[in-house]
């Protein structure tokens, strides 16, 4: 029996996560951050060298105490707290396959529940607001042109911020009749997203202007390094604030870069695009995830209700079958 915790943490990060499970780099880094915080917390609380920690040094109570520490001392959100717990659960599921002698301890830790968090409201821009925001940068300047193309690509592809960071020139394929970008998303899953002809021409000009080679990242900072998620968030926030100042009657919500993704999905839905296609476009595994847009969009709700109301009143007689159809329809909303 090997009860050295450091030994198993090393195997978990060096072999299990990248080679056995095949998690993405972002997931690996997120889990790593969790254990850096956890081990530092335990070292201070237990007054023990982290390299000498044993498996049974970390009890269920210690994990619960750590989660409270995240919320009360580090002021983490419930969502962040749950993400940290997910990383811990993953590690202890791995340990269950290695050391059965601690099965009771592992079971106790794995039984720690996730906290219920209030559901976030989806914030998205109107089509008018999107147009204002994307055209906010001064495209006559070098940085302004980069920011203009960045915002335009974020909206048109509905890509997540990290996905935008990772796009290289060779991720974009120009064909005779169409152009598409290959995006690597969560779990290293790839999807192809079509690009309209206008954006295709802009990207070609952007490549020439910035002399981007095939293996170069599209968006870089002043030091010629790849833009990070923080860098994109800063650029995004800057133009949202500028747009708010210029159009105080608009931009009333609390927006994040993810609002660009939400906006594209909502606008596709409003245009009548089927949820199945929007699911594939966004890279969702299940259409159930995509349904949040239909539920949150008042324009689509109103349109569906009006259309079905017309069909219902079309019959001259309100039969029991019609009543049943109405009830079934309302239950699906």
N, C-alpha and C positions, 0 to 999 in steps of 0.2 A: 504493500500500500504506500502510495506517495501522497503525502498531505501538504506538500509545498505549493502554496497558492501561486507564487510567482512562476513556477514551472508550467502550470496549466494556462495562466494568462498568456505566456509566451507562445504556447502551442495554438491557443485560440486565435491570436492575432496573426501569427506567422503562417499557419497552415489551414486551420478550420474555416475562418471567415473568407480569405481570398481564394483558397484552392478547393475546399470541400463544398462550401455554400456558394461561393462565387459572388459575394456582395460587391456593390459598386464602391469606387474609391470614396465617395461622399459618405456612404454608410459606414465604411471602415473608419474614417476620420471622426465621424460622430460618435461611434462606439468608443474609440480611443479617448476622446475628450471626456466621456462619461467616466472611464476608469481612471483617468488622471485626476479628476475631481474627487472621485470616491476614495482612491488610495491616499491622497493628500489629507482628506477628511479623517480617514481611519488612523493614519499616522499620528495626527494631532490628538485625536480623541483617545486612542488606546495607548499612546506613547510607545509605539512599537515601530521598529524599522520595517518598512514595507516589504523588503526582500526576505524578511523572516516570518511573514504572516503565514499562518496555517489555515487550512480550509475552514475549520470550525471556529476560527477567530472571528469570522464574519457571521453573525447570527441574524435571524429574521428581525430581531429588535434593532440591530445595528443598521440594517437596510432601511427600516422604517424611519429610524432617527435621521439617516442621511437624506431621505426624501423630504422630511420636515425641514431639515437644514436648507435644502435647495429653495423651498418656498419662503421660509421665514427669514433666513439670513442672506441668501443670494437673490431673493426676490424674483425667482424664476416663475414663469407662468405655469398653470396646470398642464398645458400642452408640453412645455419643456420638461416638466417633472415626469410626465408619462413617457416621453422619449427616452429619458435616462433609465426609467424602470424597464422599458422594452429592451434596452441594451443589457441590463443586468439579468433579465429573464433569459435572454439568448445565451448568455454565458453559462447560466446554471442548467439550462437544457443540455448544453454541451457537456458540462461536468457530470450530469446524470449518466452519460454513456461511458464515463471513465472511472468513476469511483462510487460503486453501489453501497459502500459502507456508510456513506453520508446521505443516503436516500431521504431519510426523514427531514434532514436540514434543507436539502434541495427542494423538497416538496413544499415545505413551509414558505421558503422564499418565493417560489413560483406561484404560490397562492396569494401573494400580496396583490391586491386589485389595483387597476388603473382608476384614477379619479375621473369622475364625470366633469367635463368642462362645458361651459356654455357654448352653444354653437355660434361660430362666427358668421356674421352677416356678409354675404357676398357683395363686395363693392366693385362697381364697374363704371366705365365712362359711357356717356351717350356717344352716338356717332359724331355729333357736333363737337363734343369735348375732345374726342380722339383726334379729330382733324386739327383742332387748335393746339393740342399738346405736341403732336408730331411735328407741326410746322413752327413750333416755338424756337428751336435752336437756329442760330444764324448760320445757315449752310454755306455762306460765303467765306467763313473762316474754317481752318483745318479741323479744330476740335468741334466746332458747330456742325460741320458736315458729318463727322463721325457720329455725333450724338443724334443727328437727324436719321441716319441710316440705322443706328442702333434701335431707336424708338420704333421706327417703321418695321424693322424685322421682328422686334418683340411682339408687335401687334399682329402682323400678317401671319406669323408662324404659330402664335400662341404658345411659344416655348417657355419653359421655366427659366429662371434667371441663370442657374448653373448650366443649363443646356445652351443658353446663348453664349456664355463664357467659353464653352468648349467647341463652338463651331469654328471650323477651319475653312480655308478657301476650297480645299478638295472635298469638303462636305457638300458643296453645291454643284449640281450637275446641270449644264446647259444643253438642252436637246433642241432639235429643230422646231418642234411644236410646243414644247413645254420646258419648264425649269422646276427642279425640286431640290430641297435640302434634306440631307439625312441627319436626323437628330438622335443622339444617344441619351436616353432618359433613365428613369429609376431602374435599378437592377440590371444596368447595362443593356437594356432593351432598346432597339433602334426602331425608328419609324421614318417614313418619307413623307414630307409635307410639300405640297405643290406651291409654287410661287407665281404670282401674276406677272404678266409681261412688263408692266410698269416697274415693279420692283426688280425684275430681272435686268432691265437696262440700267437702273440705278446702281445695282451691285457691280455690274461690269465696269461702270465708270468709277465706282469706289475702289475697285481693285487696281485700276490704272493709276488713280490719283495717289493712292497710298503705297503703290508698288508692292502689293501683297503676293508672296509666292504661294505655291500650292499647299505647302505644309504649315503656313502661317495661320495664327488665330486671326479672326476678323477684327476684333476690337482690342486695342492696346492702350495703355496709359502713356503719360509723357516720358516715362523711362523705357518705353518700347517693350514693356512686359504685358502679358495677358491681363485683361481687365478681370478683377475679382467680382464676386457677388456684391461685396460692399461697395466697390467702385461703381457698379451699375446702379445700385440703390441710391448712391449719392447723386449720380447724374439724373436719374429719374425724379428724385425728390426736388432737385433744383428746378427742373422745368415744370413740375406740378405747381410749385410755389410761384413761379413766374406767371404761369397761366392763371392761377387764382388771383394774382394781383392785377392782371390785365382784364380779367373777366370775373369780377367779384360775385356776379349773380350765378355763376356756374361753379363747378368743382367743389361741391359742398361736403362730399364724403371724406373719410379718412382712407386715402389710397396707399397701396403698396405696389411694388413692381409686379406682383402676381395679379393685380387688377387689370393689367394688359391682357393676360391670358383669359381672365374672366370676361373681359369686354369682347374679345373676338368670339368666344363661345356664345355669349348672349346675342351678339349681332348676327351670327350664323343662324341661331335659333329663331330670331325675329324674322329672318329672311325665308324661313320655311325649310331649312335644311334638317333632314332627319337626324334624330339623336344618335343613331347607329354610326352615321358618318362623322358626327361631331366627336363621338367616343374615340374612333380610330384617329381622328385628326389630333386630339389631345393626348392620345397614348394611354387612355384609361383601360384597365383590364376588363371592367364591367360597365355596362350601360347604367347600372344603378348609381354609380359615382357621377355620371354625366347628368342624371336626372335632377340633380340639385339646381341646375340652371333653369329647367322648366318650372320647378317649384318656386324659384326666387324671382322669376321674370313676370311682372304684372301685365306686360303687353301681351305675352303669349297666353297667359291665363285668360285674359279678357277676350282675346281672339277666339280661343277654343270654346269658351262659354257661349259667346254670341253665335258662333257657327252651329253649335249643338242645339242651342235654343231655337234656331231657325228650323232645324230638322225636326225637332220635337213638335212644334206647332204646325207642321205641315199636314199632319193627319187631322181629318175632320172629327174623329172620335178619339177620345182619350181612353184607350183600352187598358186592361190589366197588363198586357204584354208591354205596352208603351210605358206604363208606370215602372215595370220591372227594368226596362232598358234605361230609364232615367236614373233609377236608384243605382244601377250598376255603373253608369257613367259617372255619377257624382262620387262614388266610392273610389274611382280611379284618379280623381283630381288630386 
